[in-house]
Amino acid sequence: MIKYALSAALAAILSAAAPAQANTLVVDGTLFRQAGGTTFDVWKINMQTAGNFSVNLAAYEAAQNNVATAGYATADLNGDGELTWLDPDTHWYLDDGSATLSAANHLARCDDIANNCATVSNGTINLASQSQVQGAADGSIHFRRDPAFDISLAAGAYQYVIADYRLTDAEAAAGINSGDTFSQPGGYVDPILDYADYRITFSSDTLNFARSGNTITVSQVPLPGAFWLFGSAVAGCSLRARRKTAAA
């Protein structure tokens, strides 16, 4: 009887203590136009444990490609009072510790939702584009240009690259998106074309995210403190029960 009561109590504690979502990390960044093209950002992902999470990138600060399109709307990502137009091209690489990105380490590409975002599945990475409908149901701004996907990674070191459309392996290795320029929606007056902002949201039910500079460490969600306190209580009850049996 005691065993069943303890099990029920443990389940109640874990249910009350466990959050609906373990963690969400939001990071902002900016890409810049230079003489030779546009820059790209590299986020180092340190997977301390294998696991899966979702990635939602918002960058194209308009809901449509043209101001004359029905449903056109703008959204200021970071509240800076300016609108920019990044058509993001994202890539995953293994991180071998070298200073440059290597084509041999390239794992996956995800550009638009369900477009240039092929499903990849092997022992290292599993990536699948999230479904999306008109109206940015996944929380992104543009219903196609902003990537959103679910990913599973084995434990190890990776690099997540954010670039403007389109970054080739050679350009990634060279460190510049050659000849590229940011393109605004048609009909927009006085567009900002010398830089572009973006925002990435990492989320998971089973993983924690911690950021230090451009490194994001992904780890397992620790059990709540109540679990360990309850475990100590259970151990104490078991010890007392054994002592009573021995005395009898």
Stockholm file with secondary structure:
# STOCKHOLM 1.0

chainA/1-248         MIKYALSAALAAILSAAAPAQANTLVVDGTLFRQAGGTTFDVWKINMQTAGNFSVNLAAYEAAQNNVATAGYATADLNGDGELTWLDPDTHWYLDDGSATLSAANHLARCDDIANNCATVSNGTINLASQSQVQGAADGSIHFRRDPAFDISLAAGAYQYVIADYRLTDAEAAAGINSGDTFSQPGGYVDPILDYADYRITFSSDTLNFARSGNTITVSQVPLPGAFWLFGSAVAGCSLRARRKTAAA
#=GR chainA/1-248 SS CHHHHHHHHHHHHHHHHSCSSSEEEEEEEEEEEETTEECCEEEEEEESSCEEEEEEEECBCBSSSBTTSTTCCBCCSSSSSCCCBCCEEEEEEECCSCSSCCGGGEEEEECBTTBSCCCEESSSEEEEECCCCTTTTTSCSSTTTSCEEEEEECSEEEEEEEEESCCCHHHHHHTSEETCCCCCCBTCSSCCCSEEEEEEEEEESSEEEEEETTEEEEEECCCCHHHHHHHHHHHHHHHHHHHHHHHC
#=GC SS_cons         CHHHHHHHHHHHHHHHHSCSSSEEEEEEEEEEEETTEECCEEEEEEESSCEEEEEEEECBCBSSSBTTSTTCCBCCSSSSSCCCBCCEEEEEEECCSCSSCCGGGEEEEECBTTBSCCCEESSSEEEEECCCCTTTTTSCSSTTTSCEEEEEECSEEEEEEEEESCCCHHHHHHTSEETCCCCCCBTCSSCCCSEEEEEEEEEESSEEEEEETTEEEEEECCCCHHHHHHHHHHHHHHHHHHHHHHHC
//
